[in-house]
Amino acid sequence: MRITGRTVIQALPLLVLGAIVWWVYQRYWAPEDTGPERETKVDIEPSEEPAGPALAAPDEKDMRELVRRLHLAEVMNRPDLLSEALNKLKAIAPGHQRVFFFEAYQAVYAGNDQRAREILENYSSTYPNSTGARLLSHFIDSETTRKHELQQARLLATAGRYGKALEVYDSLFPEGRPTLTLELEYLNTQAAIEGRWLDTYQSLKNLDAQYPDFPAIELALAEHLMRNNPGNEWALNTYKRLAYGYGIGRRAADSWIRELNSRPISTDVVAEFEELANRYPDDIDIQERYKNARLALKAEQERLKNPRYRAKKEGLALLNRNQTQRAKWKLLEALKDFPNDEEVLGGLGMVYLREGRQAKALTYFKRAQNNNLNPDLTSKWDALYNTSLYWANLDRADAMIAARQYDDAEQLLIKNIKINPGAPEAYQRLASIERARGNYADADRRYVQALSVDALHEPSLWGRVEMRSEQGNRVAALELALSYSKAQQGQIADRLKDWRLEKTLVSMDYAVARGDREAALADILRAISLNPTSPWQRSDIADALVKLGDTQRADNLMRSWARADKSAEMQFAYALYLSGRDRADEAVAVLESIPESQRSDAMKSNLRRLKFDQQLAAAVASSEDGLIETLGQMEEDYRFDPDNLMRVANQWLAIQRRNRAEEIVNGLTPTDAWPIDRQFAYGELLLALDKQEEFGDWYAEMYPRKMSAEQKGNLGRLHAQFLVLRARESEGRGEYEVAYAFYLRAAGVVGDHQLAAELGVLRTARQLGHEDVYEKYRERLLVDPDRRTPAEVILIADTLHQMDDHALAEVLLSDVESRGDASALDLRNAMVLAEEIEAWKASEALAIKAMEKETGLRAEDDPKALWAAAEKNWLTRSARSTFDRIRAREDGHIWFGLDISERDGTEETFLVPVEILYPISKWDGHLLGRIDYVSIDTGDVDYIDRPSLNPLTTQRVEFQEKDTGIALGIGWRAEDWSVDVGTTPLGFRERTWVGGVGLSGDVGDVGWTLDLSRRPEVGTLLSYGGMEVPSDASGFQGTEWGGVVRTGGKLGLSYDLGGKVGYWGSLQAHQLTGQGRVEDNDRFGVLGGVYWRAKESVPHNIQVGVNLMHLQYDKNLINRGLDNAGYFSPQNYVSVSLPVRYFGRSGHDFSYMVGASVSHSWSREDEPFGYGEGSSSSKDFGFTVEAAVEKRISDHWYLGAAADIQRADFYEPNHFVIYARYTFKDRWSPVPTPPEPPIPYSDFD
């Protein structure tokens, strides 16, 4: 291939694109070469020789091998091997970091602390900022000045307080353990914590990979596997393999023996003891164990006949494997037969120590001490007793502090310090006592004492910070927190974050309550950045977003948090959030995903509630009969469950089946054994059923009972609700004085009923003429509306509206619109009320807010998207409908087009219709103006000339006329009525006035329209505007005749509930009056049909139907001759048509329609009036094809076109129209479908 300059230029874009792709890959997706992972915290840095004279580089492989031997010798506790490896490493790399470390290591264990410090100083100066030097410093401290802490960590681990032990280890070695021995010790402690097994396993696996064939690591890994998987084959084989080795072989044998001891004695166990005995023939202990195993097998077979002995053995084994709860029940069972067995007693002491029940642990350890017969266990029981005593004293002190017995607690804590002076907890409790006394200086001194023995003690670190905040100085508290060391700040990082988060959430709630959207969103972003871990704080953030209308973001946040955090509490919070968002099915699924063992009572209660609601919702969705059947079944299912039975009763009430609810209530008999909450639920149900007498009896029984202050308050609130019921009953009877008194009493009790009571006072005070009371309560209701819920504000506004205080009602509704805590339903209800009181601007703003809140979209971002999203549910559709209705009040249009019709291959009509619709919102309507330019050309038509009465003399005279004129009209359109008046085209031969009145409404589910009008008959130019007798006629040449107006009425009916099928009908009666030399006529018509929505969606709709039409005229005036008017006027006409229409919308701005119909008609015509040519009848098939499109081309302009053709015998009209429409306002709604071409003024009704 020949490469030319042109080829290079053509390839250059591809090369550039390839380079960009490669750069992006390397920059964002290519994995970093981080080298082999090093999970272990043991420092094994390679040698970093200090700057100096160039020397021959030692063999790297040799150095790595010697470092490996050093670590192996250290973990095997072989000082001889360690010295040998260290001397060899010094010979080839005297400045190697491991040389410094292990020389200091040797000095420490030789008791030469000073030498160790000198080596550390040399190490630090040679390798400034070295991690290895810092690790060595921590190691020296742990074996010298902080040795007691290391001992404390080991003691805590021995006592089973593994978490506390790890905290001490971490405080000693914040950058990792410096030796393999310490690392294995740390991992062994961590392994004992439930939930940390996998972490420990991964760390040991990494160590094993990093230090292959290290027996100590292999043994630790095997022992760890045995903890979680007793009898693990690899671990057992590792024990056996290592037991045949040297150095650590004896330790492996012990592990093997422990594993054997953990198993019930059996022939297999004895066989393995025999194998061990053969490996260690000179080991007296193993030989003795082998012998004892054989004897034990015999004895065990006898003992195992006692089930409680078996429980002892199993319980101790479980305890060793950290299966504390299972061990507990086994040991308690064993205790029944072995009440003085030191192992059972000590085991139970360990159980309660791990559970944190120190006093109980102390009792069992003391009994183990007293019953101990094994000298080897004496020190163990003593140590555990002291540890348990220390923690038991702390528990007692905590109880005293809670009871404010500060002096007794102080004395006990001082004694506790003597038991363990190196522990910080007692000092920290003493500090909390001084805080409670208000002695902040002494409290701070005690905190400092606690930190002197444990610099990373988190409760003391945070206590000092929190104490400054309590004193009102949050700035000083924050400064103190920031003055702590990095490690100390790490200890309180979560507390500090929670502190900041709590402050941010309080600010967020306040911003939402006052409707400050920007401030609330800023607080929400700040709270999210703090990474909240509390499920309830997360839920608060999501709820705030919902209140701000950002529901999509709230849903996404809660979903992502629930996926990342599988804790029961997080799933519970997510379920409650979903429940609050009316997503019960999802909430149930989330709650059911929580393991039953982790479900709290609250979780179980909410799950039952949601399943109850879910069951009801499914029944409601099916049918009313299905719901009734379900409720009946639930009555049976819950007949012994009063709580759920009362919920069923409430549901019967919700579907207006009061008698069924009463049956349930009548079947309930409250007893003294009923809990108060159930009693109150019963009382509420009595009130819901308006059983005032029964409630009075129940209240009389309940009032004397002993209750808490809160319960008394709840009972008082129920009684106040009872008073409101009595007041409403009296008010309904017109007994305003009685109602007023009851309302006043109820208004004095704080509770949910109070607003209803205050509104009742307002109404009855106005009725009684107590204007001063009316003013007083109105002012009370209007004070600080932010303290009330939006629903309450709406209720107040509605009452004020009823009292004719419309201006105040409008102010309150505007306040709801600006409230951040108003739900979409609140906004919708406020919108409806605002429209009712004709507060149009407020109603429009509330409609927009309701759509925004429910969809999560904002009008200012994309109003058309918001309008489209409002199809979501009934609430948003209601808001959208109101918005469109209010916008339509203030919107108008200018509509014009070109309308062309051609009939029978002859007569052509050309129109230019122009319509102006101008809004006058203060009068709730639009001013209408119409100007139609009309031009009609008859083509060649026949004049029916009849020189004499003899029909045989009738002749046809061909002639043609063309007429042009302008029809004018003016009118008014309101929501349910219209009126117009105008003229037939000025310029036509015959001119007259026209007009009409239209009314509409509904009766139940049936809609009706009534049109009374005077319109031109536009069938032909003759009937529309008149013609002139042609000059070739036998008589009356030049005479003008024609022009017909149709005067009468139409009654239209429709029945359409929005389902699949709808119905329509029309009853019509008109008188047709001729203007010149044309006979008058009468017309009667009955029309009707049914249509079926075969498919209904936004983009695609198919509608089919059946239409029937019957027309009859008094006279047949079809001829173009004197006394006739040339319009179709059969004496009987019946047609059946089957129309099909397909219409829809593409996107927001384009709509279309295509349709067709087939028809069959029957007609009968008398002889044409005055011509005696004989009557006739006919039947005919026909069809119609139609199409229309409309396109929105800008915010205000629309273009459209429509066409239709009809074909039948002797009737073949064609029609085409193009049009443009300009709207005064930018309409958010999509272009209408089907398209709506303009109609001529002559066809108005």
Number of C-alpha atoms within 10 A of each C-alpha: 3 4 7 9 8 9 10 11 11 11 11 12 11 11 13 11 11 12 12 12 12 12 13 12 12 12 11 9 9 11 9 9 6 6 6 7 8 14 13 19 16 20 19 18 13 13 16 12 13 11 7 6 6 6 6 7 8 12 10 11 8 13 20 15 12 21 22 18 18 24 21 22 19 19 21 18 14 13 14 11 15 23 16 14 20 21 15 15 23 17 10 15 18 16 18 20 22 25 23 24 23 20 19 26 21 17 18 20 13 11 12 13 19 12 16 25 18 12 22 22 15 14 23 19 13 18 17 12 10 15 17 24 25 20 22 27 20 21 23 22 19 18 18 14 9 16 15 13 22 19 15 19 25 21 17 21 21 17 22 21 22 24 16 14 25 19 17 22 23 17 20 23 21 14 16 21 24 23 21 21 18 17 21 22 17 22 21 20 23 20 22 23 15 12 10 12 18 13 13 22 18 14 19 24 18 16 23 19 13 16 15 13 11 20 24 22 23 22 22 21 26 23 24 23 20 19 20 16 12 16 15 15 13 13 24 22 13 20 26 19 14 22 23 17 13 11 15 19 19 17 16 28 22 15 22 24 19 13 20 20 14 18 16 16 19 16 12 12 20 21 14 16 23 19 14 22 20 14 14 17 12 10 14 11 12 21 18 12 19 22 15 15 23 20 12 17 17 13 13 18 12 10 14 15 10 13 12 20 21 18 21 25 21 20 27 23 19 20 20 15 18 20 18 21 15 14 25 22 15 23 29 20 19 24 19 11 14 17 13 15 18 23 20 26 27 29 26 29 30 27 25 22 25 18 15 16 17 24 20 17 29 25 19 24 29 22 19 26 22 13 16 19 12 10 8 9 15 14 11 15 23 15 16 25 23 17 22 27 21 24 21 21 19 21 16 17 24 19 13 17 20 11 10 14 14 20 12 13 23 21 12 17 24 14 14 22 16 11 14 15 15 16 20 24 25 29 26 26 24 25 28 25 24 20 18 14 13 12 13 19 12 17 25 22 17 24 27 20 18 27 21 14 17 20 18 25 23 18 20 27 23 21 18 21 23 21 18 18 15 11 12 11 13 15 11 14 20 15 11 15 20 13 11 16 12 9 14 19 19 14 18 21 15 14 16 18 15 19 12 14 22 15 13 21 21 11 17 25 19 14 21 23 20 15 22 16 20 12 14 26 19 14 23 23 13 16 23 16 10 15 12 18 14 13 21 16 18 24 20 18 26 24 22 25 26 24 23 26 27 21 22 15 14 22 18 12 18 24 15 10 18 22 12 10 14 13 13 21 19 23 25 28 24 26 28 23 22 20 17 12 14 11 14 21 16 14 26 22 12 20 23 17 13 18 9 12 6 11 17 13 9 10 22 14 12 19 23 14 15 21 16 15 16 16 15 20 15 13 18 16 10 11 11 12 11 15 21 18 13 18 21 14 12 18 20 12 12 15 16 10 11 20 15 18 22 23 20 23 23 22 20 21 18 11 12 11 14 16 13 19 25 19 11 18 18 9 11 14 9 13 8 10 7 12 10 14 12 14 19 18 15 21 23 19 21 21 20 17 18 14 15 16 11 13 21 16 10 16 18 11 11 18 12 9 10 9 13 9 9 9 14 16 15 16 20 18 19 23 21 25 25 25 23 26 21 18 28 21 14 17 20 11 10 13 14 22 16 16 27 25 15 23 29 19 17 28 23 12 18 14 16 12 19 21 19 19 28 25 21 25 28 26 21 25 21 17 17 12 11 13 13 11 15 21 14 11 17 17 11 12 19 15 11 9 16 16 11 14 16 26 17 16 23 25 20 24 26 23 17 21 19 13 14 12 13 19 13 15 26 26 13 23 28 20 17 27 25 17 22 23 25 26 22 24 18 20 31 26 23 31 32 19 22 27 17 13 17 16 20 21 17 21 30 23 16 30 31 25 25 30 31 24 25 25 23 19 22 17 15 8 9 11 18 16 17 23 26 16 19 24 16 13 11 10 20 26 18 20 28 26 14 22 25 18 14 20 18 17 21 18 20 20 18 17 19 22 23 17 23 18 18 19 19 13 13 13 20 21 20 18 20 19 22 23 22 19 22 20 22 15 15 10 10 14 21 24 19 20 20 24 20 22 19 22 20 23 18 20 17 14 15 16 22 19 22 20 14 10 11 10 13 10 10 15 15 14 17 14 17 16 16 15 18 19 19 19 24 21 20 18 18 19 19 17 14 11 16 19 19 20 19 22 19 27 27 17 15 23 19 22 21 18 16 22 23 20 19 19 16 16 14 12 8 7 10 14 15 18 17 19 20 19 23 25 27 27 23 17 13 23 26 27 26 27 29 25 26 18 23 21 13 14 19 14 13 14 12 13 14 19 26 29 30 31 26 22 21 19 20 20 17 18 20 19 17 15 11 8 8 13 16 16 18 18 18 18 16 17 19 20 19 23 20 23 21 18 17 23 20 19 18 17 20 18 18 17 17 17 18 18 19 16 16 14 12 14 10 13 14 14 18 18 18 19 19 17 18 17 17 18 19 21 22 16 21 25 28 18 20 23 26 25 20 26 33 22 20 14 25 24 20 18 20 19 18 17 20 18 19 19 20 19 23 23 24 14 11 17 17 21 24 24 21 19 18 18 18 16 18 15 18 15 19 18 22 20 18 21 18 18 20 12 13 10 12 12 13 10 13 13 15 16 17 19 18 17 20 23 23 26 22 20 11 11 14 14 16 19 18 22 21 22 19 18 18 18 16 15 9 9 12 16 19 19 17 18 21 20 21 20 21 19 16 17 14 14 17 20 17 19 21 17 19 20 22 16 23 21 16 20 25 22 10 11 16
